[in-house]
Amino acid sequence: MKSGFVAILGRPNVGKSTLLNALTGEKVAIVTAKPQTTRNRIIGVVEVPAHKGTSPAAQIVFVDTPGVHKPGSQLDRRMLQEVHEALESRDLVLVLADATRRIQFDSDPTHDPKSKNRKPNWASEDEFLFSLVRKLDCPVFLVLTKIDLVRKDQLLPLIESLTRQYNFAQVIPVSARKRDGLDVLVRKIVDVLPKGERFYPKDQYTDQPIRFMVAELIRESILIETGEEVPYAAAVVIEQFEEPEAPARPGKRPLTGISAVIYCERDGQKAILIGKGGTKLKAIGTGARRKIESLLGTQVYLELRVIVEPGWRDSSGFVDSLDWRRQLEKLGGEGEQ
């Protein structure tokens, strides 16, 4: 058997979470059209059955990372730290590139990306991404996403531009939406993974706790329901999560009670989140509740409230408190008291 960790790397909004969900067959990560939707490392586990005489069984542990961009706040720096931590323990890295957008690099004709004496030049976000890639000492695949949205003759110039920046072990075009190229991608990944045992039980598809997934579904609803400014200033923390009891009447689904806080940075953002007469908060709650009920398989009573936490994105203490791993440690400590 083979097993290993595969880090998914890319600029914001290249379809990393969409690809992860397509590969696992589960909603492991929230997906919206807005960039910087992913803020944490998210693991998705894929079991690959053995093919007679061609390849052994494998467990691929995909690690979806926040979109790589130059940090401007403490939250951005925390997201970049998540990327670096994902790259510390990996057997393979997938660099995703959106086939529909133009990749920009240093236009200097003397630019030599392979030169050891080359000085850092963050003339573009793409340069920043490739500065991370060039430091890697493991196989790196280039995965072109959203190929269903472009003509095939448009792919070759993009591939040529990207392969001038790095000598990729494989170049694989895919469409997660149409599942085109995913089987090839999985097969190529298995080929380079080392032999080993499973890291996770065979039926487990993510390491995320339910509380975090619920918080993310609420944040996804915020991203969908609000405009450009508010989503990036919003954070969600689950205050209470009451496990469902058996229903009193046969045929009725159990009820899960959830209370969550939406943090924002300014009073104006709070007003937008609540909306006139509470209509926006109700829409956010309704959209989130439906997805949470699908996740949990129960009825859900969801209570939301909005709190202004000025400048939270630049508060290292607050940003660290949003890490679900720290939240679990806190909950464990409270349980021991």
N, C-alpha and C positions, 0 to 999 in steps of 0.2 A: 504493500500500500504506500501511496505518497501523500504528503500533507505539507502545508506551508502557509505563510502569511503573504498576501498580495496587497500592497498599498495602492490605492487609486488616487492619482495626483492630477491636478488640472486647475486652470483658471476658473473664477466664478462663472456659474451658469453654463458649463459645458455638458451637463447631463450626467454627472457622476452618480447622483442619487437615483436617477431614472435607470441607469445601467445596473446599479446594485440591486434595485427592486426586481428588475427583469431577470437577473441571474439567479436570485434566491427564490423568485416566485412569490415573494411576500412583500408587504409594505414595511420594509425595514427602516427606510428614511423618508422624511417628508419631502415633497416635491412642489415647487412653485416656479413661476416664470421669473421671479425676482432673484438677482444674484445674492450671494452670501447667505443662502437659506441654511446651509449646514454650518453649525458652529462647533461641533464636537466630532471626535473620532467615532465612527459607527461601524460596528462589525456585522457582516453578513456571512453566514456559513453555507457552503454549497457542497453537497455530497455528490460525487461523480461515480457512477457504477463502473465496474470493470467491463472492458470490451474484449471478447475472446480473441486472444492472440495479438491484440494491438496495443492495449494500454491497461494498466492496473487500476484498481479502485483508488479514489483520492478524496481527500477533504481539503477544499480550498477555503481559507479564511480571508475574505475580502475586508480591507479596512478603508472605508470611505473617509476622506479627510475634508476639512473646510477648503473652500476655493482659495488658491494661493494669490495673495495680493499684498502690496506693500502696506505694512501696518501703520495706522494713524491714531489708534486709541488703545487703551489697555485691553479691551475686548479683542481688537484685531491682533494684538501681540499674543494673547492667549490662544486664539485660533491658529496662529502661526506655530506656536509651541505644540499644539495638537498635531500639526503636520510633521514637525521634526520628530516627535515621539513615535509617530507611526512609521517613520523612515528608519528608526533605530533598530527595529526588529522586523525585518522583511526578507523574504526570499526572492521577491520579484516586485517590480514597480510598473504599473500601467500609467502612462502619461496620456491623458485624454485631451483631444483637440477638437473643437467644434468645426465641422466641415463647412458651416455656413458663414463663418466670419474670417476676416483677413488677419493673419498672424503678423505682428510687427516686431522687427528686430532692429538693432543698431544699423542705420543706413550707411555708415562709414565704409567705403570700399576696401579700406585696409583692415577692416574688422576680421579677426581670426578667432572664432569661438573656441578652437582647440588649443590655442596658445597658452602655455603655462604661465607666461608673463603678462597675460591679459589682465588689465585692471577692471574692477567691477564698474559697470555702467548701466544704471537702471533707467535707461532712456524709455523703456516700455515695461509694462507688466509681464509681457512674454519673456523679456530678458531676465526678470526677477525669478520667474518659474524655472527657466533653464539653468540659472545659477545653482539651483538646488539639484537639478538632474545631473549636472556635470560632476557633482561630488559623490555620486553613487558608485558603489563597487559591485553591484548585482545586475542581473539581466534587466533591461528596460524595454517594454513594448510601447510602441506608439499606437494608440487606439483612436481612430477618427470616428467621431460620433455624428449622429443626425445625417447620415449619408442619404437617407430617403428624401431629403430636402434639397439636394443639389444634383446636377448632372455629373455623370461619371468622368467626363472630360475635364471637369473643374477640380477633381481630386488630385490629379498628377502634379500640377504646379504647387499645390499646398504640401503634398508629400515631399517634393523636392526641396521646398523652403525649410521644412522641419528637419529633414534628414541631413541638411547642411549644418544644423546646430548640434546634432548628436547622432552617433552611430547606433541606432536602435537594433535590438536583436530581432524584432519582428515589427511589421507594420500591418495592422488589421483594421479594416473599415467595418463599422457596425451601425445598425439602427436598432436601438433598444425598443423603440415603439413597435417596430415590425418584427423584432427578434431576428433580424437579418445579421448573420455573421457571429452570433453568440456561441453556437456550437463550435465553430472554428476557434474562437477566442479561448473557450474552456479547454479544448484539446491541446492548443499550443501552451497554455499555462501548465497543464498536467505534465507535459513533456519536460519542463524545466524544474519542476518541484522535486525536492529531495525525498528519499524514502523516510517514512516515519509513521508514528501512530496518530490517531485523532486527537485534536486539541479540545474538541467539544463533543458531547453526546450526539449520536447519529441523527436524532430528531430535533436538535436545537438549531435554529436559524439565525439567532442573534444573541449577544451578551447583554443587551440593554434591559434594565428592569422595567416592569410595566409602568411604574410611576413616571419614569422619564419619557417613555413612548407616549403616554397620555399628555404630558406637558408639551411635547413636540407637536402633537396633533392640534392642541389649542393654539400654539404659535403658528402652525400652518394656516389655521383659519384666520388668524390676525393678518398674516401676509396676503391672503387672498382678499380679505374684506376691506383693507385699508390702503391708503395711497403710498407715495414714495417715501416720505419721511418717517412715519410712525413705525413701520415694521422693524427697522434697524435699531430703534430706541426701545423696543419692547422685549421683555424677558418674562418667562412664565415659571412659577414655582408652585408645586402641589403642596397645599397646607394639610389637607386631610384626604385620606383614601380609605373608605370604609368597605371592607370586603363584604360581598353580598351574602345574605342569609337565604336559606331555602324558602321559596315562596309559600305563602299560606295556602293558596289554592292550586290544585294540579293544573298544568297547562300554562301557568303564568311564569314568565321569566323572572329570575332573581334581580334585585335592584342593587346597583353599586352607587354609593354616595361619594362624590368628589367635590372638594373645595379647592379653588386655585386662585392665586394672585397674579395679576398682570402688572408688571412694573414698567413705568415709562419715565422720561426725564423731565417733562415740563407739563404745566397745567393745560396748555393748549393741546398737547398730545392726549392727555387724559380726556379732554372734552371730545376729541375726535373718536377715541376708543369707545366712549359711552354713547355718543350720538344724541340726537334730539329725542328726549323722552326715553332714553335707554335703548333706542332701536338698533344702533350699531353693535352694542355689547350683546344684545339678544341674538343678532344675526351671527356674531362670532360664536356664541355659545351653542346655537342650533347646529351650525356646520360642524363644530368640533364634537358635539354630543353624538351625532350620527356616526362619525368615524370611530369614536371611542366605543360605541355599542358594537360596531362591527369587529373591533379588535378584541373586546372582552367577551362578546357573546351574551351579554346581559343588558337589561335596561340600565340607564344611567341618569342619575340626578346630578346635574352639574351646576355648581354655584361659582360665579366669577365676580371678582372685585378688582378695581384698578387703584394702584398706589403710585404716587409720584416719588421717585428716588432720584433727585437731581444729580446729573453727571455720573450715573452708575457705570457707564461704559469705560470711564477712566478711573474707576475705583478697583484696585487690584483685589481687595478683600471681597467686594461684592461679586466681581467677575468670577473669582475662585469658588465662591459659594454656589454658583450655578452649576458647577461640575457635578454630575449625578453620582460620581464615585465618592465625592466628599459628602453629598447629601446622604448616601447610604451609611457612611461612617458615622455621621451625626445621629441618624435614626437608630443605628446599632448602639451607640453610646447612651441614648435616651432610654433604650429598652433595658439596659443593664442597671439603670438607676432604680 
